[in-house]
Amino acid sequence: MKEKPIWKKNLFVLSIAVLIAGIAFSEIMPFLSLYINTLGNFSHQQLNFWSGIVYSGTFIVSAVVSPWWGKLADKKGRKPMILRAGIGMSVVIACMGLVQNVWQLLLLRMLQGVFAGFISNSNALVATETPKTNSGQALGTIASATTAGTLLGPLVGGALTSIFSYRITFMITGGLLLLCSILVLFFVHEDDFKPVTAKKLDKASGVIKSLRSPHLIFGLLLTTLIIQAANNSINPIVSLYVRQLLNGHDNVVFISGVIAALPGIATFLVASRFGALGDKIGTHKIIVAGFIAASIFFFLTAFVRNTVELGILRFLVGFSDACLFPQVQTMLTKNSPAAVTGRIFSWNQSAMYIGNIVGPLLGSFVSGMFNYSMVFIVTTVIVLINLLLFRINVIRNLQ
């Protein structure tokens, strides 16, 4: 029987690893505010303030340090960076179960941002070890596994806190990340890695000069930022929109949770298939289709009359999501030299984190100034602007 190629083995193991990591990263989110409330006597406003700061702290730090880790990944390898991120975050998150006040928790959340990069470096390793003709399908598979983990995380976190406690759950989460690191250590092989030794690639300017089309790459990074901002502009108001549609009926929390999970379920189902289709017909065509579909779905969501219609449209948004972020990563892979893939993926991660920060702020501002429906209309406009910029910055520069 013919042995599987190394890239397929890596893809299988890393899919399991990012699934577990996705669970670990998302399982503490549902109870983070409740945990903060046990660390002091806070007013409602103070609790909201600390929840926002503690939640955002990881993303802010990660956006700053990711390019530096990307540079190191191109010199030392993506596997060492996966292990660095996994082991570092396993210790930091476990320590969150020992904090005595909110300042200590904030410090550890920021330190978690310093060690970030497990999933982005897993993507980079798959991208560089996989033949270009299969990269869309491979990265789509990784995206599906990450999404599945993110969906399962809140369920697992809720079960663990019910059985144990907030503090024990943090320690279990640290253990899950340590398990991911062990899987990578023993079963992932980075055979085609060639360390970057050229001095000119030490600086960002040197990396930019090594690109065939810098304009295309930076266009893709901007695309990532706006995709994340558009998707995350919805997050702060989904449960409030559900409450408004239900007119004070019960089960707001349950229905909000189901609706929040629907886009991820759809993305999980089709991301690898869209990746494989993009490998055949052109990844940029999949992205354009995603923009058009997303703009239609977001616009229609502004006019829903009940939670069933909202749920259907949020599920459909998951299909458009599968056409966007995983496929942007595929285009980055196909248009970047292997020597600087780690750096390019780290820049993409920084763009993603900036979008994660900007999006919720935008959604909260628009809903406060107008109403919940207006958030979806503004998001539609953002998606259409992103489509226009993509055509100008990316499609015109395809070679």
N, C-alpha and C positions, 0 to 999 in steps of 0.2 A: 504494500500500500504506500502510495506516494506521500511523503511527509509534507505538512503544511508549510508554506513560506513563513519566514520569521515575522514579516509585517502582519500576517493574519493572526499569528499567535499573540503578538503585541496588542493588536486591536481587541482580541478577545479578553485578555487579562486587563487591559486598561479600561475597557467598557465596564467590567465588574468593579474595578477600583473607583472609577468616577461615579458609578451608581451608588456605591457605599459612601463616597465623599459627599455626593449630593444630598443623601439622607442626613449625614452628619452636619452639613452646613445649614440645612433648612429646619432641622428638627427643634432647634432652640428658639427659632423666630416667634412661634405662636405664644410662648410664655415669657419672652424677654422682658416685656413691660411689667408683667406680674412679678417676676423675679426682682426687678428694680424696686418695686413697691415694698418688698420685704427688707430692703436695705436702708430704710429711713422713713421718716414721717413726712410725706410729700403731699402738697395740695394737688388738685387736678391739673392745674397749669404747670406746676413743677414736674409732675410725672410725665406729662406730654413732652415737655422740654427735654428732660433727661432721656426719655425713650428715643426721641429723634436724634439726639447727639450720640448716644451710645450705639444706635443702629448705624448711623452714618460714619462713625469714626473709622471703621474698618475700610470702607470704600475710599474715603479721603486719603488715608495713608497708602493704600494699595495703588491708587492712581499715581501717586508721586514716586513710589519705589519700584513699580513694575518694570520700567525701562532699564533700571540698573540690573535687576535680576535677569532680564532678557539678554543683556550684554554678557553676563556671566554664563548664561546657558549656551550661548554660541561659542564660548571659550572652553567650558568644562563639560558640556553635554546636557541634554534635557533630562536624562534619568537622574543625575545627581540633584538637579533642581526640583524634580518631583519629590525625591526623598527629603530634601531640605524643607520643602513646604509641608509635606505630610507629617514629619516628625516634629517640626517646630510648632505647627498648629495643634497637634495632638496634646503637647505639653501645655500650651497656652490655654486651650479650651478646657482642659481638665482642671487647671488652676482657677478658672472662673467659678468653679463650684466651691472654692475656699474663700472668696472675697468677703470682706466685712462691711464695705461701704461702696457707694456708687462710683466714687473716684477710682477705686481699685479696678472695678469692672470696666470703666472707660479706658483706663490705661491698658488693660489686657485686650480689649477689643481693638485698640489702635495697634498693639503689638501683633495681634492676629493679622492685621493688614500688612505688617512688615514681612510676615512669613507667607503671604498669599502667593498663589501661582500653581497650585496642584493641578487644577483642571486645564489652565492655559498651557502649561508645559506638557501635559498629557496630549493635548491637541497638537502642539508643536512636534512632539516625538512621532506621533502617528503621521503627521503631514510630511515629515522628512524621510520616514522609513517606508512609506507607502508609494508605489508607483503613481506618477501623476495621473495616469488614466483611471485610477481607482480612488483618487483622493476625495472626490465628492461623496461617494458612497461611504468611505471610511469615516470622514468627519461627520457625516450625517448620523452614522451609527453611534459615535461618541456623543453627539448632541442629544440623541434619543436616550442614551443611558443616563446622561446628566439630568435631563428633564424628568426621567422616571424617578431618579433619586430625590430630586427637588419636590416632586409630588408626594412621594411616600414619606418624606421627612416629617412634615407636621403631624401625620398620623402616628408615626413611630414616636415622635416626641411627646404627643398627647398621651399615648399608652404608657410610656416610661414614667412620665411625671405622675400619672395616676397610680402606678404600682410602687414607685419609689418616691422621689422628691426632685425639686429643681436642681439641687446641688449634685445629687447622684447622677442625674441625667447628663449634666455637663461632663462628668467623669466618664460615663459610658460613651459619650460622643468623642472624647479624646481617644478612648480605646478603639473606636471604629476607624478613626484616622490612622492610628498606629497599625491596624490590620491592613489598611490600604497600602501603607508604606512597605509592609512585609511582603505583600503580593508583588509589588513593583520590584523590590530588591531581588527576589529569587526568580521571578518568571518573566520579566521584561528585559529584552536585549536590544541595545542600541548599536547595531553593527556598522551602519553606514555613516556614523558621525565623524566628521573631520573638523577638528578644532580650528577656530579662527585665530590665526597668528599675525595677520597683516596689521601693522600699526595704524594704517589708514582707517580700519574698521573699528578702532577704539572709540572714535567720536561719531556722533549722529550724522555729521556732515559726510563722513566717509561711507557710512551705510547708505545714505541717500544717493551718493554718486555711484554706488554699486548696482543700483536698481535700473532696470531697463526703462521703466516709466514711473518716475517718482510721483508725477501728477496723478496717475492711476491709483497708486498705493495710498496716497494721502486722501484721495477721493473716497476710497473704501473705508479708511479710518473715520472720516467724517460721516459716512453712511452708518457705520456702527454706532457712533455717538448718538445720531438722531434716531435710529431705530430704538435704542435703549431708552432715550428720553421719551419718545412717543409711547412705547409700551408701558413704561413706569409712570407716566402722567395719569394713567387710569387707576393704578393700584390704591392710592389713598382714598378714592371715593367709591370704589365698587360696593363695599358693604353699606355705605350711606345711600347709594343709588338703589340698592336692593331694598333697604328699609323704606325709602320713599315709594317704591313700586308696590310694596306690600301693604302700605297704608296702616302701619301699626300692628299688623298681624304677627303671630309668634314665629319662631324658627328662623329669625333673621340671620343668626350666627351660622346655623347649619347650611341654609341656602346660599349664603355669601361664600362659605367655604367650598361648596360644590361648584359654584359659578367661577370662583377664582381658580379652581383646579382645571376647568374644562379646556382652556387654551393649551395648557401643558400636555394634557392627554392627547389632543389632536396632533400636536407637534411630535410627541413620542411615536405616534402611529405611522407618520409619513416622512419624517426627516431624512432617513436613509434612502427611501425611495426617490424623493425629490433630488437628493444628492446624486444618485445613480443616473437619473434622467438628465441632470445638468451635465454629467460627464459625457453624455451622448449628444445633446443638442446645443450645449453652451450654457455655462452656469449663469452668465449675465441675463439670459432670457428668463431663467427661473426667478431671479431677483426682481426683474421688471414686473413679471406676473404677480409676485408677492406684494409689490407696492400697490399695484392696481387693485388687487383683491382687498388688501388692508384698508385702503382709502374708502372703498365701498362699504365694508363691514363696519368700520368706525362711524361713518356718516349715518348709516341706518340705525346704529345703536342709540344715537341721540333721540330717536323717535319711538323707541319701544314702549309698549303699554303694560307689559307684565314681565315677570321674571322668566317665564318660559321663552319669550322672544329674546330676552337678554341672554339667557343661557345658550340658545341656538347660535346667536351672533358671536358670543365669546368663544364658543367651540370652533366656529369657522375662522375666527382670528388666529387660532392655533395653527391652521393650515397655512395661512399667510406668513406666520412666524417661521414655519419650517422652510419657507422659500427665502428667508432673509438672512438671519444671523449665521446659521451654519454655512450657507452658500457664500456669504462674504468671506468667511474664513477659507473656504475652498479657493476663491479667487485670489486671496492673498498668497496662498500656497503656490498656486500655478504661476504667479507673476513675481515671485521673490526668489533670489538665489538661496540655495539650501544653507549656505554659510551664515546668513543673517535672518533665517526664519524665526529663531528664538527672539531676536530683537523686534522684528515686525509684529509677532504675536503679542509681545509684551506691550507694544504701543497700542495694539488693538484692545488689549485688556484695559489699559488706562482710559482709552476712549469709552469703553463699555462702562467703567466705573463712574466716569464723569456724567454719562447719560443717566446712570442709576441715581445720581445725586440731583441732577437738574430736573429730571422727569417728575418726581413727586412734588418738588417745589412748584413747578409749573402747574400741575394739576390742582394742588391746594389753592394756589393764587387765583386761577380761573374760576374754580367752583365757589370761592369766597366772593369774588367780584360779580359773578353772574349766577349760574346754576350748574347742576351736574351735567345736563345735556350739552351745555356749551363746551365742556371739557372734551367731549367726543368730537365736536365740530372743529375745535382748535387742533386736536390731534390729527384729524383728517387733513387739515391744511398743512400740518407739519410733514405728514407722509407724502403729500403731493410735492412739497418743496424738496423733500429728500429724493423723490423720483427725478425731478428736474436736475438736481445737482448730480445725481448718479449718471444721468445721460451726458451731462457736460464734462464731468471729471473722470468718468470711468469708461463708458462705452466709446466715446470719441478717441480714447487713448489705447484701446485694445489693439494689439499687434497680431 
